[in-house]
Structures are given as C-alpha cells and as structure tokens.
Amino acid sequence: MTIHNSITFVVAIPANRRELLQKNLLASPCFRGSHPHQIIVQEDYSSATKAYNDAINRSENDLIVFLHSDIILPEPWISDLQRALHCLATDDPEWGVIGCYGETLNDNGRGYIYSSGLGIVGKPFERPEPIQTLDEVVLVMKKSSGLRFDESLLYFHMYGTDICMTAVEAGRKNYAISAFCIHNTQPGLILGDDFYECYWHIRKKWKSRLPIQTTCIRITRYNHGMYRRKLGEMYIRYINPKEFGGSRVADVPRLLSEVDDMLKRKAESVRVSTGVLRETRT
C-alpha cells in the first residue's frame, strides 16, 4: 500500500480568519494528539495561487493537501486518502490532482462530502473516479509532479478548475476520491465580481478545452451557464431575497456528532434496503 507517513496541509486565510481556522480545520479529529504532518497557514495573501505556490516551495513532503479553513477532516480521512493513493499507484501512478468532490463534463459529480445547506452529498465508492474539475474545498497534489498554480489568476476562485486543466494539459488525469469530509461553510447563492473575473480568466485561458464543468458553473463558448446564473442571482437579489438553506455551525463538536448520526442512519438505510432487495430476489 502507498504510505505517506507525513503530509503537508496548506490553508490560505485572510488576516482576520484565525478563529475560524482554529475552530474548524485545526480542530479536525485527524489532527488530535501528536502527528507527523506539516501544517502551513498562509495568511493575508492576495490570491490563493500565490499562497499555494509559496507553500509548495516550503513543503517538507511530497504529498500536499490544499484545503479551506472551514473544512473538518474526520479521524479516518488520512487512511481514506492512503487507500485512494494505493489504488492510484496501480491504476494511474502519474495522476495529476485528486480531491474530495469533482465534476465530470456531462455525467454529474463524484465525491463524498457533507456541506452546510446540502447535507451529505454523494456516497462511498471503492476506487478513485475520473473527473474534469475539482472543487477547491480539498485539492491533493504531489510536489514532484511539477504542477504549479497560475499566479495571474487573481482572488480565491476557480484555481481548482485551473490546476486540473493544467494537469490535463501536461498529460495527467484528475480524480475524485472517497474520503469523507465536512465543509462547515456559510453558503450563498450570489457570487461577487471577483468570481466573474476569475470566470473570464479561465474561459480565455482554456478556450480550446471548452466546455468546462465546475461545481458552481459551466464555462462555455457562448457563456450560457454564466448568463443563466446571473439571471438567477438577479431574481434572488431583487425579487425573492432569501438565505440559502444552511449556515456555518459554531459548535463543531455538535456538528461532528450530528454528521456522524446522519452517516449511521444512511448506512442503516442502505443495509435495510439491500437486505430487502436480496430477500426479494431469493
């Protein structure tokens, strides 16, 4: 089995987000007690790409995990990652980028994650699944791959899409893995101007590879997905203002307990339905 005894974890945060980091990512069960992993906190950078490239230079390990400050990694997360890496060591040792949730071009998403407002998305799966792009909540790369983030991509959006396309351009494939994590986010349906600047950057840079499906928008030659999204945002802003169905939970231990209960109920439901199916067939 492919074993990385120590991993570098990288998170980029604004200057005023230390408390959020401490209560979520750094409180993850997989970091409890002593551990061999390096954690790099990149504070107050102007873009994720600059923060992450600097962290690649500073990483003491080949395996690097880039993730949001409001991600919580359950205790089995690292062993789930190792299991996926073991599969890839056989199936595709030259993989590019892997993550916890990604999108295929035309066959919906792949992954297994809890997100505020959405609940549990996806289900466990055995082997890494090929995807076109990955959500930025968790991105995993090897320093030895030589992949670098594009520092001309400003702000903190779509760098996951860009690094996936960069990997493809280099002849590598990208994968979603079954490594359950919790995204304790503050969801919203209205994106800012900075997001759309990143959208135009990606569309121009990767115009030869369009369409590109991301977790929040489809990038196309004629921008159908963008205009559809903007119309939806106008409806929310001016006609039917409302909050999305979820919010960040301050009590992280309670959130962990609630998600654990959800997983148990879901597993029991699958067990019962599978048992009924087998009984019907016999």
N, C-alpha and C positions, 0 to 999 in steps of 0.2 A: 504493500500500500504506500502511496506517495505521502510522506510525512514532512510537514514543515514545522519543526519544533518551535520556531519563533516567527512571528508575523509582524509586519509594520502596519499599524492602523493610523489613518490620516483623516483629520477633520478640519475643515476651514470654517471659522466663525467670525462674525463682526465683534468689535471690541466689547459690546455690552451683552454678549450671549453666554458668558461663563456659567451662569446659574443653570441655564437650560442644558448645557453640556453636562454639568455635574449631576443633574437630576435624571438624565436620560442615558446617553451613551456610556458615560463613565460609571454609572450605576448598574450597567448590564451584568446579569448573573455570570456570564462567561469571564468577567474580569474580577470576580470576587477572589480574595486571597492573593497570594503571590502568583505571578505568572511571568513567562519569559518574553512577553511581547513588547514591542516598542510602540508607544503612542505619541504621535506628533500632532500638536494642536497649532494650526496656522491661523493666527489672529489678525484681523483687520487688513486683509489683502483686498485689492480692488477687484479681483476676479478669482474664481475657483481654479482656472487654468494656471495662473501664476503661482498660486498657493500650492497646487498639486505638483507642478514641475519642480519647485524648490524642495518639496518633500521627497520626491523621487531621488534627488541628489543626496539628500540627507538620510535616506533609508539604510538601515543596517542589514536588512533582509531582502531576499529576492522577491518574496511574495508580499504584495502591498494591497491593503484594503482601504479604499476611499469611501467615506460614508458621511451621512448627515449627522448633525449633533443631536437630533431628536429620534435617532434610531436606537432601539434597545435590542441587544443580542442575547437571546436565551442561553442557558447553560450548554445545550447540545450544539450550538451554532458552529463552533470551530470543528467539531467532529463531523458535522454535516458537510462543511466545506472540504474537509480532508477526504471524505467519501467521494465527493464530486471530482476532486482532483485525481483521485485514484482511477476513476472511470476515464477521465480525460487523458491520463498517462497512457492508457491503452487505445482509446478511440481517436484522440487528436492531441498529441503532446505539444503541438505548435499552436495551441489555441491563443486567441487574442485577448478578449476581455470577457469576464463572466460576472454575473450579478444575480440578485435575488428576484428581480422581475424584469421581463423584457417583452418586446412586441415583435411578432412576425409581420411580414408585409401584408398578408391577406388572410391569415388564419388565427387572429386574435392573440392574446397574451399568453405568456408562460411564466410560471413562478409560484411562490407560496409565501404569503406575507399578510400581516394584519395592518390595516391603515385606518386611521380615525375617519369616521363617516362612511366607510365602506365595509368595515368588518374584515373577516378573513377572506382573502382573495386567492383563488387557486386551490390546489390540493397537492399532497406529497406525490413525487414521481421518482422513478428509480435512477435514471441517468440524465445528465445534462441535455437540455433541449436547445437546438439551434434557433437563434432569433436574429432579427435585423438590427434592433437597437435595444439598449438597456436604460432603465430608469436610474437616475443619479443617486437614489437613496443608498445603494451599495454597488460599488464597482470594484472588481478584483483584477489585478494585473501582475505580471512578473517584470521586475526591473530589467532582467536580462532580455526581455522581448524588444527593448529599444523603443517602445511606444512612448510618445510624449504628447501632452496636451497642447492645443493651439492657443498661444497667448494673445493672438489677435481676436479671439472670441472673448468679448468682454462680459462682465457681470457673472451671474451664477446660474445660468440656464443653458441647457442643451449641450453641455460639454460631454455628457454621456453619449448622446447621439453622435457627436463629432468624433470621439475617440473610437467608437465602434466602427464608423465609416473609415477612419484612418487604419484600423486593423484590417478591415476588408481590403482596402487599397494595397496593404502590404501582403495580401495573400493569406490572411488568417481568418478563422471563423470565431464567432462570438456565441455565448451560451447563457441561458438562464439555468440556475441550479436550484435544487430543492433544499434550501437552508432557511428555515422559517425565522423571520424576524418581525419586530413590531415597529411601525412608523407612527410615533406619537406626535402627529402633526396638527397644525391648525389649518384645515382645508379651506379652500376658497375657489370660487369659480371665475373670478375676474383676474386676468393677468395684466401686468404692468407693461409700460412702453419698453422697459429693458428686456422683457421676454421677447417682444416682437422684433427688437433689434437683433437679438440672437437668431430668431427665426430667419430673417433676411440674410444674415451671415451664412447660415447653414445652407439655405436654398441656393445662394450664389456659388458657394464653395463646392457643393456636391450636386450641381445641376445635371451632371452626366449620369448620376445614380438615382435620380428621382423616379418614382415616388419613394418617400421615406416615411415610415410609420413610427411615431413615437408614442409614449404613453399618454400624452395630452393633446397631440395634434398630428394631422397627416400633412406632410410637406409635399406639394405637387407643383407641376409646371405652371398651372393656372391659378394656384392658391385657393382652390375651392374650400379646403379644410379651414384655412385661416379666416376667410370671409364668413363661413358658417359659424365659426367660434366667436368672431367679433359680433355677429348679429345676436348670438345667444347672450353675450356679455351685455350688450345694449338692452336686451329685454330684462335681464336681472337688475341692471343699474337704474333704469328709468321706469320700467313698467311693473315689475314684480320683485322688488328688493327682498332678499331673504338670506338667511345664513345656510350654509351647507350643513348637511346632517351629521355634524360631529365637531369636536373641539379637542384641543390638547388637554390631556389629563395631568393635573399637578401631582396627584398621589400615584406615583409609579408602582409601588408595591401592590396597590389595589388593582391597577391596570394589568399587571402581570398575573394576578390571581384570576381576574375576570377572563383574560385571554386563555389562560390555562383551562378554565371551566368550559369555555367555548370549544376548545380543541377536544376535550374529553367528550363533550356532547356530540360533536361532529363525528368523532371516531366511533362512538357507540351507535350512532345512527347508521353509519356505513356498515358496521358489524351486523346490526339487526337486518338491514336491507339485504346484505349479502347472504345472510342465513336464510331469509325468506326466499330469495331467489334460488338458492341451492335446494331448499325443500320443495319448491315448485317444480324444479327440473327432475327430481327423483321420483 
